[in-house]
Amino acid sequence: MNHHRLLVTFVLAVTAAWPAANRRSVAADFALQQKPDRVIITDGGQPVATYVFRDDKILRPYFASVHAPGGIQVTRNHPPVPSVDATDHDTMHPGVWLAFGDLSGQDFWRNKARIVHLQFVEPPAVRDGRVTFTAENRFQATGGGEICKQTSRLTLASRPAGYLLIWEATFRSEQRDMVFGDQEEMGLGVRVATPIAVKQGGTILDALGRRNEREVWGNSADWCDYSGTIAGRYAGITTMCDPQNFRPSWHHARDYGALVVNPFGQQAFRKGPASKVIVKPGESFRLRYGVLLHAGPKDAAPDLQAAYADFLSRL
C-alpha cells in the first residue's frame, strides 16, 4: 500500500524579510544540554528550543519554548502564565507537537494514551554544524498494549533564512493494523505566542490568500502562516505541506492561537464521508511537513512563497 506511506518532516525555520545582504550569517554556534527528560538547544548562548521526551502530564514528545534567532519566542509560554496567556489546553498545546486523537481507537492527543520514549538510536550531538538525533518511540494503548513504533530523526541546521529543523518520523507495526481515524485533532500542531494570536491582533494567512479562522479553517493550501508583532518585530509560524504526502492536509486554524495541519479529518472538515487510513502489519507509514518560524522588521513580512520553495528544495 505505497499510497499509505507517511513521512513526517517538521521543518522549523526562521526567515527575516531583510535584503539578502543584511540577513544573518548561515553559521551557528549550536550547543546542547541533555537532561533525563529533555534536550535544550541554544545558539551562541541564546535559546532555540527544548525537546521534551518525558513528561508526567504531557504523554508525548514535543518542542517547547521555540525561538527565532535573536531570542524571539514564537510559541506560547509553557506552561502558560495566567496573567499573560490564555491557559486553555495547557497540557495539549505545549508548543510544537505531533499527535493523534484517534490512532487505532487510542487518544494520544488528549493525553489518554502515551507515546513512550524508548531510546536515542542516534544520541543528540552537534555534527558538521548541525544538531542531529534519532529517537525511537512506542505508541502505547491505555491498557499497556503496543499500537506501533515510531522512529523520529531530527536535524536542526542554520540556513541563510534562519533555523531549519527537520523531523522525520516513520511509523510501523509488526503485529496488527494501524488505523488513523477522522478527527480535527490529528497531525502536526502548533500553539503560537500569545501576542500574535488573532484575538490579540495577529493574522492567519494561507497560500491562497484566505485569512483567519473563518476563511482558513477546514481548507487545504501549500502553506498556512500565523503571524503578528512581538517586541516590535514581525514574527510568526508557517506550516508547510509536502506535495508528496498521501493526501492534501486541511488546516484546523483557530483565532485563539492554535494551528493544526491534518490530512486525516475528511469528515471533520466537511470534505467527505468519515475516512480511515489503514496501515497493514509490516508496512511503513510516513508523512512530511514543514514549519517556518520567522522574525523580521515590523513593517516587512517574509516572502512566504519563496520560503516554501526553499522548503521543497530541501526535501
C-alpha positions as protocol buffer text, in pm:
chain_id: "A"
residue {
  index: 1
  type: MET
  ca { x: 0 y: 0 z: 0 }
}
residue {
  index: 2
  type: ASN
  ca { x: 252 y: 260 z: -120 }
}
residue {
  index: 3
  type: HIS
  ca { x: -3 y: 542 z: -107 }
}
residue {
  index: 4
  type: HIS
  ca { x: -17 y: 495 z: 270 }
}
residue {
  index: 5
  type: ARG
  ca { x: 346 y: 575 z: 335 }
}
residue {
  index: 6
  type: LEU
  ca { x: 375 y: 870 z: 569 }
}
residue {
  index: 7
  type: LEU
  ca { x: 699 y: 1059 z: 626 }
}
residue {
  index: 8
  type: VAL
  ca { x: 669 y: 1322 z: 898 }
}
residue {
  index: 9
  type: THR
  ca { x: 909 y: 1605 z: 843 }
}
residue {
  index: 10
  type: PHE
  ca { x: 868 y: 1909 z: 1058 }
}
residue {
  index: 11
  type: VAL
  ca { x: 1079 y: 2191 z: 922 }
}
residue {
  index: 12
  type: LEU
  ca { x: 1105 y: 2479 z: 1163 }
}
residue {
  index: 13
  type: ALA
  ca { x: 1276 y: 2780 z: 1003 }
}
residue {
  index: 14
  type: VAL
  ca { x: 1311 y: 3143 z: 1089 }
}
residue {
  index: 15
  type: THR
  ca { x: 1304 y: 3384 z: 795 }
}
residue {
  index: 16
  type: ALA
  ca { x: 1376 y: 3757 z: 811 }
}
residue {
  index: 17
  type: ALA
  ca { x: 1240 y: 3978 z: 534 }
}
residue {
  index: 18
  type: TRP
  ca { x: 1557 y: 4190 z: 511 }
}
residue {
  index: 19
  type: PRO
  ca { x: 1759 y: 4226 z: 190 }
}
residue {
  index: 20
  type: ALA
  ca { x: 1993 y: 3934 z: 129 }
}
residue {
  index: 21
  type: ALA
  ca { x: 2298 y: 4140 z: 221 }
}
residue {
  index: 22
  type: ASN
  ca { x: 2156 y: 4205 z: 567 }
}
residue {
  index: 23
  type: ARG
  ca { x: 2042 y: 3854 z: 651 }
}
residue {
  index: 24
  type: ARG
  ca { x: 2201 y: 3666 z: 938 }
}
residue {
  index: 25
  type: SER
  ca { x: 2505 y: 3452 z: 881 }
}
residue {
  index: 26
  type: VAL
  ca { x: 2450 y: 3086 z: 799 }
}
residue {
  index: 27
  type: ALA
  ca { x: 2700 y: 2992 z: 1067 }
}
residue {
  index: 28
  type: ALA
  ca { x: 2555 y: 2895 z: 1405 }
}
residue {
  index: 29
  type: ASP
  ca { x: 2710 y: 2813 z: 1739 }
}
residue {
  index: 30
  type: PHE
  ca { x: 2477 y: 2535 z: 1844 }
}
residue {
  index: 31
  type: ALA
  ca { x: 2513 y: 2372 z: 2183 }
}
residue {
  index: 32
  type: LEU
  ca { x: 2315 y: 2103 z: 2363 }
}
residue {
  index: 33
  type: GLN
  ca { x: 2236 y: 2034 z: 2723 }
}
residue {
  index: 34
  type: GLN
  ca { x: 2087 y: 1689 z: 2772 }
}
residue {
  index: 35
  type: LYS
  ca { x: 1889 y: 1606 z: 3082 }
}
residue {
  index: 36
  type: PRO
  ca { x: 1699 y: 1288 z: 3176 }
}
residue {
  index: 37
  type: ASP
  ca { x: 1377 y: 1423 z: 3026 }
}
residue {
  index: 38
  type: ARG
  ca { x: 1477 y: 1684 z: 2766 }
}
residue {
  index: 39
  type: VAL
  ca { x: 1734 y: 1827 z: 2526 }
}
residue {
  index: 40
  type: ILE
  ca { x: 1792 y: 2203 z: 2547 }
}
residue {
  index: 41
  type: ILE
  ca { x: 1918 y: 2362 z: 2226 }
}
residue {
  index: 42
  type: THR
  ca { x: 2093 y: 2700 z: 2218 }
}
residue {
  index: 43
  type: ASP
  ca { x: 2275 y: 2907 z: 1957 }
}
residue {
  index: 44
  type: GLY
  ca { x: 2553 y: 3128 z: 2086 }
}
residue {
  index: 45
  type: GLY
  ca { x: 2400 y: 3107 z: 2431 }
}
residue {
  index: 46
  type: GLN
  ca { x: 2054 y: 3216 z: 2314 }
}
residue {
  index: 47
  type: PRO
  ca { x: 1760 y: 2974 z: 2342 }
}
residue {
  index: 48
  type: VAL
  ca { x: 1636 y: 2794 z: 2031 }
}
residue {
  index: 49
  type: ALA
  ca { x: 1404 y: 2519 z: 2159 }
}
residue {
  index: 50
  type: THR
  ca { x: 1363 y: 2245 z: 2415 }
}
residue {
  index: 51
  type: TYR
  ca { x: 1279 y: 1893 z: 2302 }
}
residue {
  index: 52
  type: VAL
  ca { x: 1094 y: 1722 z: 2589 }
}
residue {
  index: 53
  type: PHE
  ca { x: 1076 y: 1344 z: 2559 }
}
residue {
  index: 54
  type: ARG
  ca { x: 948 y: 1250 z: 2906 }
}
residue {
  index: 55
  type: ASP
  ca { x: 670 y: 1436 z: 3088 }
}
residue {
  index: 56
  type: ASP
  ca { x: 430 y: 1310 z: 3356 }
}
residue {
  index: 57
  type: LYS
  ca { x: 146 y: 1534 z: 3231 }
}
residue {
  index: 58
  type: ILE
  ca { x: 206 y: 1555 z: 2856 }
}
residue {
  index: 59
  type: LEU
  ca { x: 233 y: 1195 z: 2746 }
}
residue {
  index: 60
  type: ARG
  ca { x: 418 y: 1251 z: 2420 }
}
residue {
  index: 61
  type: PRO
  ca { x: 738 y: 1421 z: 2295 }
}
residue {
  index: 62
  type: TYR
  ca { x: 714 y: 1788 z: 2199 }
}
residue {
  index: 63
  type: PHE
  ca { x: 908 y: 2109 z: 2142 }
}
residue {
  index: 64
  type: ALA
  ca { x: 853 y: 2391 z: 2391 }
}
residue {
  index: 65
  type: SER
  ca { x: 986 y: 2748 z: 2413 }
}
residue {
  index: 66
  type: VAL
  ca { x: 1065 y: 2766 z: 2041 }
}
residue {
  index: 67
  type: HIS
  ca { x: 1254 y: 3082 z: 1947 }
}
residue {
  index: 68
  type: ALA
  ca { x: 1361 y: 3267 z: 1637 }
}
residue {
  index: 69
  type: PRO
  ca { x: 1723 y: 3386 z: 1607 }
}
residue {
  index: 70
  type: GLY
  ca { x: 1770 y: 3683 z: 1831 }
}
residue {
  index: 71
  type: GLY
  ca { x: 1569 y: 3530 z: 2113 }
}
residue {
  index: 72
  type: ILE
  ca { x: 1212 y: 3598 z: 1993 }
}
residue {
  index: 73
  type: GLN
  ca { x: 982 y: 3327 z: 2130 }
}
residue {
  index: 74
  type: VAL
  ca { x: 712 y: 3235 z: 1878 }
}
residue {
  index: 75
  type: THR
  ca { x: 529 y: 2964 z: 2073 }
}
residue {
  index: 76
  type: ARG
  ca { x: 313 y: 3021 z: 2381 }
}
residue {
  index: 77
  type: ASN
  ca { x: 477 y: 3008 z: 2722 }
}
residue {
  index: 78
  type: HIS
  ca { x: 485 y: 2655 z: 2859 }
}
residue {
  index: 79
  type: PRO
  ca { x: 324 y: 2624 z: 3099 }
}
residue {
  index: 80
  type: PRO
  ca { x: 108 y: 2927 z: 3013 }
}
residue {
  index: 81
  type: VAL
  ca { x: 137 y: 3222 z: 3250 }
}
residue {
  index: 82
  type: PRO
  ca { x: -212 y: 3303 z: 3387 }
}
residue {
  index: 83
  type: SER
  ca { x: -167 y: 3680 z: 3388 }
}
residue {
  index: 84
  type: VAL
  ca { x: -14 y: 3681 z: 3039 }
}
residue {
  index: 85
  type: ASP
  ca { x: -152 y: 3387 z: 2839 }
}
residue {
  index: 86
  type: ALA
  ca { x: -482 y: 3214 z: 2786 }
}
residue {
  index: 87
  type: THR
  ca { x: -448 y: 2896 z: 2990 }
}
residue {
  index: 88
  type: ASP
  ca { x: -673 y: 2666 z: 2781 }
}
residue {
  index: 89
  type: HIS
  ca { x: -535 y: 2330 z: 2668 }
}
residue {
  index: 90
  type: ASP
  ca { x: -225 y: 2375 z: 2883 }
}
residue {
  index: 91
  type: THR
  ca { x: -126 y: 2008 z: 2860 }
}
residue {
  index: 92
  type: MET
  ca { x: -237 y: 1961 z: 2499 }
}
residue {
  index: 93
  type: HIS
  ca { x: -73 y: 2267 z: 2337 }
}
residue {
  index: 94
  type: PRO
  ca { x: 285 y: 2282 z: 2470 }
}
residue {
  index: 95
  type: GLY
  ca { x: 446 y: 2442 z: 2163 }
}
residue {
  index: 96
  type: VAL
  ca { x: 501 y: 2219 z: 1857 }
}
residue {
  index: 97
  type: TRP
  ca { x: 393 y: 1856 z: 1865 }
}
residue {
  index: 98
  type: LEU
  ca { x: 278 y: 1554 z: 1667 }
}
residue {
  index: 99
  type: ALA
  ca { x: -20 y: 1358 z: 1799 }
}
residue {
  index: 100
  type: PHE
  ca { x: -339 y: 1180 z: 1700 }
}
residue {
  index: 101
  type: GLY
  ca { x: -679 y: 1189 z: 1867 }
}
residue {
  index: 102
  type: ASP
  ca { x: -768 y: 853 z: 1715 }
}
residue {
  index: 103
  type: LEU
  ca { x: -499 y: 602 z: 1632 }
}
residue {
  index: 104
  type: SER
  ca { x: -637 y: 250 z: 1648 }
}
residue {
  index: 105
  type: GLY
  ca { x: -902 y: 380 z: 1888 }
}
residue {
  index: 106
  type: GLN
  ca { x: -650 y: 538 z: 2125 }
}
residue {
  index: 107
  type: ASP
  ca { x: -628 y: 909 z: 2207 }
}
residue {
  index: 108
  type: PHE
  ca { x: -269 y: 1036 z: 2200 }
}
residue {
  index: 109
  type: TRP
  ca { x: -379 y: 1400 z: 2165 }
}
residue {
  index: 110
  type: ARG
  ca { x: -562 y: 1447 z: 2495 }
}
residue {
  index: 111
  type: ASN
  ca { x: -301 y: 1257 z: 2700 }
}
residue {
  index: 112
  type: LYS
  ca { x: -516 y: 949 z: 2745 }
}
residue {
  index: 113
  type: ALA
  ca { x: -265 y: 716 z: 2579 }
}
residue {
  index: 114
  type: ARG
  ca { x: 112 y: 757 z: 2590 }
}
residue {
  index: 115
  type: ILE
  ca { x: 389 y: 792 z: 2334 }
}
residue {
  index: 116
  type: VAL
  ca { x: 682 y: 639 z: 2522 }
}
residue {
  index: 117
  type: HIS
  ca { x: 1040 y: 746 z: 2455 }
}
residue {
  index: 118
  type: LEU
  ca { x: 1238 y: 421 z: 2432 }
}
residue {
  index: 119
  type: GLN
  ca { x: 1587 y: 537 z: 2340 }
}
residue {
  index: 120
  type: PHE
  ca { x: 1801 y: 765 z: 2131 }
}
residue {
  index: 121
  type: VAL
  ca { x: 1910 y: 546 z: 1843 }
}
residue {
  index: 122
  type: GLU
  ca { x: 2144 y: 831 z: 1748 }
}
residue {
  index: 123
  type: PRO
  ca { x: 2242 y: 1040 z: 2055 }
}
residue {
  index: 124
  type: PRO
  ca { x: 2189 y: 1418 z: 2044 }
}
residue {
  index: 125
  type: ALA
  ca { x: 2503 y: 1588 z: 1913 }
}
residue {
  index: 126
  type: VAL
  ca { x: 2629 y: 1875 z: 1702 }
}
residue {
  index: 127
  type: ARG
  ca { x: 2770 y: 1726 z: 1383 }
}
residue {
  index: 128
  type: ASP
  ca { x: 2905 y: 1936 z: 1094 }
}
residue {
  index: 129
  type: GLY
  ca { x: 2743 y: 2245 z: 1247 }
}
residue {
  index: 130
  type: ARG
  ca { x: 2401 y: 2082 z: 1277 }
}
residue {
  index: 131
  type: VAL
  ca { x: 2207 y: 1937 z: 1568 }
}
residue {
  index: 132
  type: THR
  ca { x: 2102 y: 1579 z: 1496 }
}
residue {
  index: 133
  type: PHE
  ca { x: 1945 y: 1293 z: 1688 }
}
residue {
  index: 134
  type: THR
  ca { x: 1718 y: 996 z: 1628 }
}
residue {
  index: 135
  type: ALA
  ca { x: 1459 y: 880 z: 1882 }
}
residue {
  index: 136
  type: GLU
  ca { x: 1265 y: 556 z: 1896 }
}
residue {
  index: 137
  type: ASN
  ca { x: 916 y: 584 z: 2049 }
}
residue {
  index: 138
  type: ARG
  ca { x: 636 y: 340 z: 2128 }
}
residue {
  index: 139
  type: PHE
  ca { x: 267 y: 429 z: 2089 }
}
residue {
  index: 140
  type: GLN
  ca { x: 119 y: 258 z: 2392 }
}
residue {
  index: 141
  type: ALA
  ca { x: -254 y: 196 z: 2449 }
}
residue {
  index: 142
  type: THR
  ca { x: -416 y: 285 z: 2781 }
}
residue {
  index: 143
  type: GLY
  ca { x: -417 y: -84 z: 2871 }
}
residue {
  index: 144
  type: GLY
  ca { x: -45 y: -112 z: 2803 }
}
residue {
  index: 145
  type: GLY
  ca { x: -50 y: -280 z: 2462 }
}
residue {
  index: 146
  type: GLU
  ca { x: 163 y: -152 z: 2176 }
}
residue {
  index: 147
  type: ILE
  ca { x: -7 y: 17 z: 1878 }
}
residue {
  index: 148
  type: CYS
  ca { x: 311 y: 83 z: 1679 }
}
residue {
  index: 149
  type: LYS
  ca { x: 666 y: 211 z: 1697 }
}
residue {
  index: 150
  type: GLN
  ca { x: 788 y: 543 z: 1567 }
}
residue {
  index: 151
  type: THR
  ca { x: 1140 y: 636 z: 1465 }
}
residue {
  index: 152
  type: SER
  ca { x: 1197 y: 1012 z: 1462 }
}
residue {
  index: 153
  type: ARG
  ca { x: 1508 y: 1162 z: 1311 }
}
residue {
  index: 154
  type: LEU
  ca { x: 1557 y: 1529 z: 1396 }
}
residue {
  index: 155
  type: THR
  ca { x: 1803 y: 1768 z: 1238 }
}
residue {
  index: 156
  type: LEU
  ca { x: 1845 y: 2137 z: 1317 }
}
residue {
  index: 157
  type: ALA
  ca { x: 2053 y: 2340 z: 1074 }
}
residue {
  index: 158
  type: SER
  ca { x: 2125 y: 2708 z: 1029 }
}
residue {
  index: 159
  type: ARG
  ca { x: 2025 y: 2844 z: 688 }
}
residue {
  index: 160
  type: PRO
  ca { x: 2050 y: 3194 z: 537 }
}
residue {
  index: 161
  type: ALA
  ca { x: 1681 y: 3239 z: 619 }
}
residue {
  index: 162
  type: GLY
  ca { x: 1716 y: 3108 z: 975 }
}
residue {
  index: 163
  type: TYR
  ca { x: 1694 y: 2776 z: 1157 }
}
residue {
  index: 164
  type: LEU
  ca { x: 1577 y: 2469 z: 972 }
}
residue {
  index: 165
  type: LEU
  ca { x: 1459 y: 2175 z: 1181 }
}
residue {
  index: 166
  type: ILE
  ca { x: 1365 y: 1853 z: 1003 }
}
residue {
  index: 167
  type: TRP
  ca { x: 1165 y: 1599 z: 1200 }
}
residue {
  index: 168
  type: GLU
  ca { x: 1128 y: 1279 z: 1003 }
}
residue {
  index: 169
  type: ALA
  ca { x: 909 y: 1012 z: 1165 }
}
residue {
  index: 170
  type: THR
  ca { x: 832 y: 665 z: 1039 }
}
residue {
  index: 171
  type: PHE
  ca { x: 552 y: 453 z: 1191 }
}
residue {
  index: 172
  type: ARG
  ca { x: 547 y: 75 z: 1177 }
}
residue {
  index: 173
  type: SER
  ca { x: 356 y: -209 z: 1341 }
}
residue {
  index: 174
  type: GLU
  ca { x: 457 y: -573 z: 1309 }
}
residue {
  index: 175
  type: GLN
  ca { x: 159 y: -737 z: 1482 }
}
residue {
  index: 176
  type: ARG
  ca { x: -163 y: -553 z: 1389 }
}
residue {
  index: 177
  type: ASP
  ca { x: -318 y: -288 z: 1166 }
}
residue {
  index: 178
  type: MET
  ca { x: -264 y: 79 z: 1244 }
}
residue {
  index: 179
  type: VAL
  ca { x: -585 y: 275 z: 1187 }
}
residue {
  index: 180
  type: PHE
  ca { x: -578 y: 655 z: 1173 }
}
residue {
  index: 181
  type: GLY
  ca { x: -927 y: 791 z: 1240 }
}
residue {
  index: 182
  type: ASP
  ca { x: -1116 y: 1105 z: 1141 }
}
residue {
  index: 183
  type: GLN
  ca { x: -1094 y: 1400 z: 1383 }
}
residue {
  index: 184
  type: GLU
  ca { x: -987 y: 1765 z: 1391 }
}
residue {
  index: 185
  type: GLU
  ca { x: -720 y: 1677 z: 1647 }
}
residue {
  index: 186
  type: MET
  ca { x: -482 y: 1477 z: 1427 }
}
residue {
  index: 187
  type: GLY
  ca { x: -139 y: 1565 z: 1291 }
}
residue {
  index: 188
  type: LEU
  ca { x: 111 y: 1846 z: 1343 }
}
residue {
  index: 189
  type: GLY
  ca { x: 4 y: 2109 z: 1595 }
}
residue {
  index: 190
  type: VAL
  ca { x: 145 y: 2445 z: 1700 }
}
residue {
  index: 191
  type: ARG
  ca { x: 34 y: 2697 z: 1962 }
}
residue {
  index: 192
  type: VAL
  ca { x: 162 y: 3043 z: 1879 }
}
residue {
  index: 193
  type: ALA
  ca { x: 289 y: 3303 z: 2123 }
}
residue {
  index: 194
  type: THR
  ca { x: 5 y: 3498 z: 2283 }
}
residue {
  index: 195
  type: PRO
  ca { x: 89 y: 3838 z: 2122 }
}
residue {
  index: 196
  type: ILE
  ca { x: 41 y: 3703 z: 1768 }
}
residue {
  index: 197
  type: ALA
  ca { x: -292 y: 3523 z: 1819 }
}
residue {
  index: 198
  type: VAL
  ca { x: -568 y: 3671 z: 1600 }
}
residue {
  index: 199
  type: LYS
  ca { x: -755 y: 3769 z: 1917 }
}
residue {
  index: 200
  type: GLN
  ca { x: -451 y: 3981 z: 2009 }
}
residue {
  index: 201
  type: GLY
  ca { x: -415 y: 4142 z: 1667 }
}
residue {
  index: 202
  type: GLY
  ca { x: -232 y: 3871 z: 1473 }
}
residue {
  index: 203
  type: THR
  ca { x: -331 y: 3722 z: 1138 }
}
residue {
  index: 204
  type: ILE
  ca { x: -373 y: 3375 z: 988 }
}
residue {
  index: 205
  type: LEU
  ca { x: -296 y: 3369 z: 615 }
}
residue {
  index: 206
  type: ASP
  ca { x: -281 y: 3074 z: 377 }
}
residue {
  index: 207
  type: ALA
  ca { x: -114 y: 3034 z: 37 }
}
residue {
  index: 208
  type: LEU
  ca { x: -440 y: 3116 z: -143 }
}
residue {
  index: 209
  type: GLY
  ca { x: -489 y: 3445 z: 40 }
}
residue {
  index: 210
  type: ARG
  ca { x: -757 y: 3331 z: 284 }
}
residue {
  index: 211
  type: ARG
  ca { x: -742 y: 3495 z: 625 }
}
residue {
  index: 212
  type: ASN
  ca { x: -818 y: 3399 z: 982 }
}
residue {
  index: 213
  type: GLU
  ca { x: -1028 y: 3116 z: 1118 }
}
residue {
  index: 214
  type: ARG
  ca { x: -1346 y: 3198 z: 929 }
}
residue {
  index: 215
  type: GLU
  ca { x: -1180 y: 3158 z: 587 }
}
residue {
  index: 216
  type: VAL
  ca { x: -888 y: 2923 z: 659 }
}
residue {
  index: 217
  type: TRP
  ca { x: -1044 y: 2656 z: 884 }
}
residue {
  index: 218
  type: GLY
  ca { x: -1108 y: 2328 z: 705 }
}
residue {
  index: 219
  type: ASN
  ca { x: -931 y: 2424 z: 383 }
}
residue {
  index: 220
  type: SER
  ca { x: -606 y: 2295 z: 236 }
}
residue {
  index: 221
  type: ALA
  ca { x: -319 y: 2502 z: 99 }
}
residue {
  index: 222
  type: ASP
  ca { x: 54 y: 2462 z: 41 }
}
residue {
  index: 223
  type: TRP
  ca { x: 127 y: 2669 z: 350 }
}
residue {
  index: 224
  type: CYS
  ca { x: -51 y: 2849 z: 630 }
}
residue {
  index: 225
  type: ASP
  ca { x: 104 y: 3133 z: 829 }
}
residue {
  index: 226
  type: TYR
  ca { x: 19 y: 3263 z: 1177 }
}
residue {
  index: 227
  type: SER
  ca { x: 195 y: 3594 z: 1247 }
}
residue {
  index: 228
  type: GLY
  ca { x: 187 y: 3923 z: 1433 }
}
residue {
  index: 229
  type: THR
  ca { x: 407 y: 4167 z: 1621 }
}
residue {
  index: 230
  type: ILE
  ca { x: 633 y: 4058 z: 1907 }
}
residue {
  index: 231
  type: ALA
  ca { x: 869 y: 4305 z: 2077 }
}
residue {
  index: 232
  type: GLY
  ca { x: 840 y: 4544 z: 1783 }
}
residue {
  index: 233
  type: ARG
  ca { x: 919 y: 4279 z: 1521 }
}
residue {
  index: 234
  type: TYR
  ca { x: 702 y: 4088 z: 1277 }
}
residue {
  index: 235
  type: ALA
  ca { x: 720 y: 3720 z: 1372 }
}
residue {
  index: 236
  type: GLY
  ca { x: 525 y: 3401 z: 1334 }
}
residue {
  index: 237
  type: ILE
  ca { x: 495 y: 3037 z: 1241 }
}
residue {
  index: 238
  type: THR
  ca { x: 418 y: 2896 z: 898 }
}
residue {
  index: 239
  type: THR
  ca { x: 316 y: 2534 z: 845 }
}
residue {
  index: 240
  type: MET
  ca { x: 412 y: 2384 z: 509 }
}
residue {
  index: 241
  type: CYS
  ca { x: 277 y: 2076 z: 333 }
}
residue {
  index: 242
  type: ASP
  ca { x: 485 y: 1838 z: 126 }
}
residue {
  index: 243
  type: PRO
  ca { x: 305 y: 1764 z: -204 }
}
residue {
  index: 244
  type: GLN
  ca { x: 426 y: 1403 z: -174 }
}
residue {
  index: 245
  type: ASN
  ca { x: 201 y: 1341 z: 126 }
}
residue {
  index: 246
  type: PHE
  ca { x: -64 y: 1075 z: 67 }
}
residue {
  index: 247
  type: ARG
  ca { x: -340 y: 1338 z: 73 }
}
residue {
  index: 248
  type: PRO
  ca { x: -362 y: 1718 z: 100 }
}
residue {
  index: 249
  type: SER
  ca { x: -381 y: 1841 z: 457 }
}
residue {
  index: 250
  type: TRP
  ca { x: -658 y: 2058 z: 596 }
}
residue {
  index: 251
  type: HIS
  ca { x: -596 y: 2340 z: 843 }
}
residue {
  index: 252
  type: HIS
  ca { x: -759 y: 2334 z: 1185 }
}
residue {
  index: 253
  type: ALA
  ca { x: -693 y: 2705 z: 1238 }
}
residue {
  index: 254
  type: ARG
  ca { x: -821 y: 2891 z: 1543 }
}
residue {
  index: 255
  type: ASP
  ca { x: -819 y: 3263 z: 1618 }
}
residue {
  index: 256
  type: TYR
  ca { x: -718 y: 3194 z: 1979 }
}
residue {
  index: 257
  type: GLY
  ca { x: -372 y: 3078 z: 1868 }
}
residue {
  index: 258
  type: ALA
  ca { x: -384 y: 2711 z: 1762 }
}
residue {
  index: 259
  type: LEU
  ca { x: -297 y: 2577 z: 1418 }
}
residue {
  index: 260
  type: VAL
  ca { x: -309 y: 2207 z: 1326 }
}
residue {
  index: 261
  type: VAL
  ca { x: -216 y: 2055 z: 988 }
}
residue {
  index: 262
  type: ASN
  ca { x: -427 y: 1744 z: 945 }
}
residue {
  index: 263
  type: PRO
  ca { x: -457 y: 1502 z: 650 }
}
residue {
  index: 264
  type: PHE
  ca { x: -693 y: 1267 z: 834 }
}
residue {
  index: 265
  type: GLY
  ca { x: -1007 y: 1470 z: 919 }
}
residue {
  index: 266
  type: GLN
  ca { x: -1201 y: 1434 z: 595 }
}
residue {
  index: 267
  type: GLN
  ca { x: -1543 y: 1428 z: 761 }
}
residue {
  index: 268
  type: ALA
  ca { x: -1434 y: 1656 z: 1044 }
}
residue {
  index: 269
  type: PHE
  ca { x: -1352 y: 1926 z: 789 }
}
residue {
  index: 270
  type: ARG
  ca { x: -1670 y: 1859 z: 584 }
}
residue {
  index: 271
  type: LYS
  ca { x: -1482 y: 1733 z: 279 }
}
residue {
  index: 272
  type: GLY
  ca { x: -1644 y: 1392 z: 252 }
}
residue {
  index: 273
  type: PRO
  ca { x: -1750 y: 1084 z: 446 }
}
residue {
  index: 274
  type: ALA
  ca { x: -1563 y: 962 z: 751 }
}
residue {
  index: 275
  type: SER
  ca { x: -1230 y: 811 z: 647 }
}
residue {
  index: 276
  type: LYS
  ca { x: -987 y: 561 z: 792 }
}
residue {
  index: 277
  type: VAL
  ca { x: -624 y: 530 z: 692 }
}
residue {
  index: 278
  type: ILE
  ca { x: -527 y: 166 z: 748 }
}
residue {
  index: 279
  type: VAL
  ca { x: -167 y: 51 z: 753 }
}
residue {
  index: 280
  type: LYS
  ca { x: -109 y: -325 z: 745 }
}
residue {
  index: 281
  type: PRO
  ca { x: 145 y: -505 z: 966 }
}
residue {
  index: 282
  type: GLY
  ca { x: 499 y: -474 z: 834 }
}
residue {
  index: 283
  type: GLU
  ca { x: 426 y: -163 z: 628 }
}
residue {
  index: 284
  type: SER
  ca { x: 579 y: 178 z: 698 }
}
residue {
  index: 285
  type: PHE
  ca { x: 366 y: 489 z: 726 }
}
residue {
  index: 286
  type: ARG
  ca { x: 531 y: 825 z: 666 }
}
residue {
  index: 287
  type: LEU
  ca { x: 434 y: 1194 z: 644 }
}
residue {
  index: 288
  type: ARG
  ca { x: 626 y: 1516 z: 577 }
}
residue {
  index: 289
  type: TYR
  ca { x: 555 y: 1874 z: 687 }
}
residue {
  index: 290
  type: GLY
  ca { x: 744 y: 2195 z: 731 }
}
residue {
  index: 291
  type: VAL
  ca { x: 714 y: 2470 z: 987 }
}
residue {
  index: 292
  type: LEU
  ca { x: 872 y: 2807 z: 922 }
}
residue {
  index: 293
  type: LEU
  ca { x: 950 y: 3021 z: 1227 }
}
residue {
  index: 294
  type: HIS
  ca { x: 1014 y: 3372 z: 1104 }
}
residue {
  index: 295
  type: ALA
  ca { x: 1108 y: 3708 z: 1251 }
}
residue {
  index: 296
  type: GLY
  ca { x: 1197 y: 4035 z: 1084 }
}
residue {
  index: 297
  type: PRO
  ca { x: 1132 y: 4409 z: 1077 }
}
residue {
  index: 298
  type: LYS
  ca { x: 787 y: 4516 z: 1194 }
}
residue {
  index: 299
  type: ASP
  ca { x: 694 y: 4661 z: 854 }
}
residue {
  index: 300
  type: ALA
  ca { x: 827 y: 4377 z: 639 }
}
residue {
  index: 301
  type: ALA
  ca { x: 660 y: 4036 z: 616 }
}
residue {
  index: 302
  type: PRO
  ca { x: 873 y: 3749 z: 482 }
}
residue {
  index: 303
  type: ASP
  ca { x: 833 y: 3614 z: 131 }
}
residue {
  index: 304
  type: LEU
  ca { x: 646 y: 3300 z: 229 }
}
residue {
  index: 305
  type: GLN
  ca { x: 619 y: 3164 z: -123 }
}
residue {
  index: 306
  type: ALA
  ca { x: 997 y: 3183 z: -159 }
}
residue {
  index: 307
  type: ALA
  ca { x: 1033 y: 3021 z: 183 }
}
residue {
  index: 308
  type: TYR
  ca { x: 803 y: 2740 z: 73 }
}
residue {
  index: 309
  type: ALA
  ca { x: 1011 y: 2690 z: -242 }
}
residue {
  index: 310
  type: ASP
  ca { x: 1321 y: 2669 z: -22 }
}
residue {
  index: 311
  type: PHE
  ca { x: 1147 y: 2405 z: 193 }
}
residue {
  index: 312
  type: LEU
  ca { x: 1065 y: 2200 z: -115 }
}
residue {
  index: 313
  type: SER
  ca { x: 1424 y: 2227 z: -240 }
}
residue {
  index: 314
  type: ARG
  ca { x: 1543 y: 2050 z: 75 }
}
residue {
  index: 315
  type: LEU
  ca { x: 1305 y: 1755 z: 53 }
}
